[in-house]
Amino acid sequence: MHKLGNKTQIKSKSVNEHGYLHDVHGAHGKASFRFPDHSFELKWDKMPNAKSYALLLEDFDAMKVIGFPFIHWVAVNVKENFVSEAASKLAFDHLKENLEKAMPSNLLWQGYNSSVSKTLVTENKEKGSSLNGILPEMFTSLELEDAAQYFGPYPPDKDHVYTLTVFGLDVDASELEYKDADGLSHKLDKPYYVGDFLQAVDTHVVGTYTLNFKYRQAGSN
């Protein structure tokens, strides 16, 4: 079983002594968006030879509910060994106002979470359905770019364990690239999918830290 909660190398003030993420960062908090969007503070030890860092937050317990892990957050361009509380919203607000432009070097470069509105399953929906993907409507972004941010924990069936991985990279985020299906290269300074992220960082990872924490079931007291 994974060790829950803060570790010597990686920790968050938003994870309590029982290994639970504070309510404000998920379903029990007050969201300013369609889904919980208040990201948490995180700090970790510096990794030797790391020039930048990247984050990936996943819910593997979602397999029992929707059949696949849920991606809650993916980000690169982390220049120091920490991220500040609400850093995701700061970057997302800039993205929404500058959709055609690359993200600036002083903000997180975020990829799509699992609420993306455009999926292959869209074509299989009933006529007149307001759902755009395979998730309930409340978990689905109305616009594709709305998924390029932190999606806080929202476990519908029971308390879930969440896995946050910090990747130490031997290059700055500006040097990361991935190739699409047509062989064209792209930077990560515009929203990307997790598969693109994994391809881009594949040969640049010099170390990882993992923080596992729980979040209590949505709707519970």
C-alpha positions as CSV (number, residue, x, y, z in Angstrom):
1,M,0.0,0.0,0.0
2,H,1.2,3.5,-0.8
3,K,2.3,5.7,2.1
4,L,-0.2,8.4,2.5
5,G,0.5,12.0,3.3
6,N,3.5,14.2,3.5
7,K,7.1,12.9,3.2
8,T,10.5,14.4,4.0
9,Q,11.2,15.0,0.3
10,I,7.8,16.3,-0.8
11,K,5.0,17.9,1.2
12,S,2.0,20.3,1.1
13,K,0.6,22.4,3.9
14,S,-2.8,21.5,2.4
15,V,-2.4,17.8,3.3
16,N,-3.2,17.1,7.0
17,E,-1.6,14.6,9.4
18,H,-4.1,11.9,8.4
19,G,-3.1,12.2,4.7
20,Y,-6.2,14.0,3.5
21,L,-6.2,17.1,1.3
22,H,-8.0,20.1,2.7
23,D,-11.6,20.5,1.7
24,V,-11.1,23.8,-0.1
25,H,-9.1,22.1,-2.9
26,G,-11.9,19.7,-4.1
27,A,-15.6,18.9,-4.1
28,H,-16.2,20.4,-0.6
29,G,-14.7,23.8,-1.4
30,K,-16.2,26.8,-3.1
31,A,-15.2,26.7,-6.8
32,S,-15.0,29.7,-9.0
33,F,-15.4,27.5,-12.0
34,R,-17.6,24.6,-13.3
35,F,-15.5,22.2,-11.2
36,P,-13.1,22.6,-8.2
37,D,-10.3,24.8,-9.4
38,H,-8.4,25.9,-6.3
39,S,-5.0,24.2,-6.6
40,F,-2.9,23.5,-3.6
41,E,0.6,24.6,-2.5
42,L,3.4,22.0,-2.9
43,K,7.1,22.0,-2.0
44,W,9.8,19.4,-2.6
45,D,13.6,18.9,-2.3
46,K,15.6,20.1,-5.2
47,M,16.7,17.2,-7.5
48,P,20.3,17.0,-8.7
49,N,20.7,18.1,-12.4
50,A,17.1,19.3,-12.7
51,K,16.7,22.5,-14.6
52,S,12.9,22.5,-14.3
53,Y,10.1,20.5,-13.0
54,A,6.7,19.1,-14.1
55,L,3.6,17.9,-12.2
56,L,1.0,15.2,-12.9
57,L,-2.0,14.5,-10.6
58,E,-4.0,11.3,-11.2
59,D,-6.9,9.4,-9.6
60,F,-6.4,5.7,-10.1
61,D,-9.4,4.9,-7.9
62,A,-11.5,6.4,-10.7
63,M,-11.0,3.2,-12.6
64,K,-13.8,1.6,-10.4
65,V,-16.2,4.4,-11.4
66,I,-15.5,5.4,-15.0
67,G,-13.2,2.6,-16.2
68,F,-9.9,4.6,-16.5
69,P,-7.7,6.9,-14.3
70,F,-8.8,10.5,-14.1
71,I,-6.2,13.1,-14.9
72,H,-6.7,16.0,-12.5
73,W,-3.7,18.2,-13.4
74,V,-0.6,18.3,-15.6
75,A,1.8,21.2,-15.8
76,V,5.3,22.0,-16.9
77,N,7.5,25.2,-16.7
78,V,7.9,24.8,-12.9
79,K,11.2,26.7,-12.4
80,E,11.6,26.3,-8.7
81,N,11.1,23.4,-6.2
82,F,7.6,24.6,-5.3
83,V,4.2,25.7,-6.7
84,S,2.1,28.3,-4.9
85,E,-1.5,27.9,-3.9
86,A,-3.9,28.8,-6.7
87,A,-1.1,28.8,-9.3
88,S,-3.3,26.9,-11.7
89,K,-6.0,29.6,-11.8
90,L,-3.5,32.3,-12.3
91,A,-2.2,30.6,-15.4
92,F,-5.6,29.6,-16.6
93,D,-7.0,33.1,-16.4
94,H,-4.1,34.3,-18.6
95,L,-4.8,31.5,-21.1
96,K,-8.4,32.4,-21.4
97,E,-7.5,36.0,-22.3
98,N,-4.8,35.0,-24.8
99,L,-6.0,31.8,-26.5
100,E,-3.9,32.2,-29.6
101,K,-0.7,33.1,-27.9
102,A,2.0,31.0,-26.2
103,M,2.0,31.1,-22.5
104,P,4.6,33.4,-20.9
105,S,7.7,32.1,-19.1
106,N,6.5,33.2,-15.6
107,L,3.4,31.1,-15.5
108,L,2.6,27.3,-15.4
109,W,2.1,25.7,-18.8
110,Q,-0.9,23.4,-18.2
111,G,-2.2,20.5,-20.2
112,Y,-5.8,19.1,-20.4
113,N,-7.4,17.3,-17.5
114,S,-9.9,14.5,-18.1
115,S,-12.8,16.9,-18.5
116,V,-12.0,17.6,-22.1
117,S,-15.1,18.3,-24.2
118,K,-13.9,16.8,-27.4
119,T,-13.7,13.0,-27.3
120,L,-14.3,10.2,-29.9
121,V,-17.3,9.1,-27.8
122,T,-19.1,12.4,-28.7
123,E,-20.3,10.8,-32.0
124,N,-21.9,8.0,-30.1
125,K,-24.2,10.2,-28.0
126,E,-28.0,10.1,-28.2
127,K,-29.5,12.8,-30.4
128,G,-30.2,15.9,-28.3
129,S,-27.8,14.9,-25.5
130,S,-26.0,17.9,-23.9
131,L,-23.1,15.6,-22.9
132,N,-19.9,16.1,-24.9
133,G,-17.9,13.1,-23.6
134,I,-18.2,10.0,-21.5
135,L,-18.3,11.8,-18.2
136,P,-21.4,13.3,-16.5
137,E,-22.1,16.8,-17.7
138,M,-20.9,18.4,-14.5
139,F,-17.5,16.9,-15.1
140,T,-17.2,18.0,-18.7
141,S,-15.7,21.3,-19.8
142,L,-17.9,23.3,-22.1
143,E,-14.9,24.4,-24.2
144,L,-11.7,22.4,-24.8
145,E,-9.5,25.1,-23.3
146,D,-11.5,25.0,-20.1
147,A,-9.9,21.6,-19.3
148,A,-6.3,23.1,-19.3
149,Q,-6.2,23.6,-15.5
150,Y,-6.4,22.0,-12.1
151,F,-9.5,19.9,-11.6
152,G,-9.9,19.3,-7.8
153,P,-10.7,15.9,-6.3
154,Y,-14.4,14.9,-6.6
155,P,-14.8,11.3,-5.6
156,P,-18.4,10.3,-6.1
157,D,-18.5,6.8,-4.5
158,K,-16.1,6.9,-1.6
159,D,-12.8,8.5,-0.4
160,H,-10.2,8.2,-3.2
161,V,-6.4,8.1,-3.1
162,Y,-4.7,10.7,-5.4
163,T,-1.2,10.4,-6.8
164,L,0.8,13.6,-7.4
165,T,4.1,13.0,-9.2
166,V,6.8,15.7,-9.5
167,F,9.3,15.1,-12.4
168,G,12.7,16.6,-12.3
169,L,13.8,17.5,-15.9
170,D,17.3,18.1,-17.3
171,V,16.0,20.9,-19.6
172,D,13.9,24.1,-19.3
173,A,10.3,23.7,-20.4
174,S,11.0,25.8,-23.5
175,E,13.1,22.9,-24.8
176,L,10.4,20.2,-24.5
177,E,8.7,19.1,-27.7
178,Y,6.4,16.3,-28.9
179,K,5.4,15.2,-32.3
180,D,1.8,14.8,-33.4
181,A,0.3,12.0,-35.6
182,D,1.5,13.9,-38.7
183,G,5.1,14.1,-37.4
184,L,4.9,17.9,-36.7
185,S,6.7,19.1,-33.6
186,H,5.0,21.2,-30.9
187,K,6.1,23.0,-27.8
188,L,4.2,22.7,-24.5
189,D,3.6,26.4,-24.2
190,K,0.0,25.9,-25.4
191,P,-2.4,23.3,-24.0
192,Y,-1.5,19.7,-24.6
193,Y,-2.7,16.2,-23.7
194,V,-1.0,13.9,-21.1
195,G,0.2,11.6,-23.9
196,D,2.0,14.6,-25.5
197,F,3.5,15.5,-22.1
198,L,4.8,12.0,-21.5
199,Q,6.4,11.9,-25.0
200,A,8.0,15.3,-24.4
201,V,9.6,14.5,-21.0
202,D,10.4,10.9,-21.8
203,T,14.2,11.3,-22.2
204,H,14.6,14.2,-19.8
205,V,13.5,12.8,-16.4
206,V,16.3,12.9,-13.9
207,G,14.2,12.1,-10.8
208,T,10.7,11.9,-9.4
209,Y,8.9,12.4,-6.1
210,T,5.4,11.1,-5.4
211,L,2.9,12.4,-2.9
212,N,-0.2,10.2,-2.2
213,F,-3.1,11.7,-0.4
214,K,-6.8,11.1,0.1
215,Y,-9.9,13.3,-0.4
216,R,-13.2,12.5,1.2
217,Q,-16.3,11.5,-0.8
218,A,-18.2,14.3,-2.4
219,G,-21.5,14.9,-0.6
220,S,-20.3,13.4,2.7
221,N,-20.4,15.3,6.0
